[in-house]
Amino acid sequence: MIKTIMFDLDDTLLWDKKSVEVSLHLTCLYAEAQCGVDASQLEQSIRSEAVAAYAETEVHEFTKSIGINPFEGLWGEFDDESEQFQVMKTLMPAYRRSAWTNALKKSGIDNAELGEKLSDYFPAMRQKNPFIFEETFQVLDQLKDRYQLVLLTNGSPSLQQTKLTMSPEIAPYFDAIIVSGAFGVGKPDASIFEYALSKTTSQKSEALMIGDNLLTDILGANRAGIKSVWVNREQKNAHDSISPDFEIRHLQELIPLLEGL
């Protein structure tokens, strides 16, 4: 019998991918108005340049272990307690300026001053554009009184808290909120799943992990011996060696699945 349900946050409950898309698009339209650069071309360029510049930072391996992606690097403050987060806090402004300035150059515009403006404009847009899947609250409302709910998310504690502050209705549903940056290692490491479970009264056999990412949510649950549900909204191909116990296309499908269990 399932007693505890663990939820991923980004692109499971919050629609982070759409927030990034809209915020990048608005930032690139702003750049187009400023200098005539083609907004769609700049959007392609910043996506590739952000990834490339991020990989060159000295904190890249740390961010991989915690689960912080390049687009979070483009707007997060990372003012967290650990020494490595404080290094990130110092380095990320230069990363943002470099990524945007190089994206402009790749799009035919050599303008470091505008690159710096865009590095500030994107975080402002990202703050203004949180998106939540329409079914998120419908599902959480049906689960809150029947299960212990745990939010298990990769990322910086301060940035994930910012996302929850921007969408304040989410946090009250959860009995515990576990952030990888506070724990010390992220999904798919089995230890963070075991730690999350320790915050409940359930055994592994009584827990279920819900997430959109095979390489973090599902692989980690597999390693920890916890059943998993893959939320595959985009109908992605299955992975050869990572198998969820269940697969759904829409979060509402979780309700009848749980009734069957």
Number of C-alpha atoms within 10 A of each C-alpha: 8 18 17 23 25 28 22 22 22 19 19 22 24 21 17 21 13 16 20 20 14 17 22 26 18 18 25 26 18 18 21 15 12 10 12 11 18 17 20 14 15 27 22 15 19 23 16 15 22 22 15 13 19 22 15 11 15 13 16 16 12 16 25 15 18 23 20 20 16 22 19 19 23 23 21 21 20 24 16 18 12 13 9 15 21 14 15 24 16 14 15 20 19 13 21 27 21 20 28 30 25 24 24 28 16 16 19 13 18 14 14 16 11 18 23 18 16 23 23 17 19 24 21 14 19 23 14 12 15 19 19 18 16 12 12 17 15 12 16 18 11 12 17 15 10 12 16 21 23 23 22 25 26 29 27 24 21 19 21 21 16 15 20 16 12 15 14 11 10 19 15 10 18 17 15 18 18 22 26 22 27 17 15 13 21 28 26 24 19 18 17 24 25 16 12 18 21 12 14 17 10 15 14 18 13 15 23 21 25 28 27 24 19 21 12 19 28 27 22 24 30 20 13 17 16 23 20 25 24 23 24 19 14 9 9 7 7 12 10 6 6 13 16 21 15 13 20 17 14 16 23 15 13 19 13 9 13 12 8 7 7
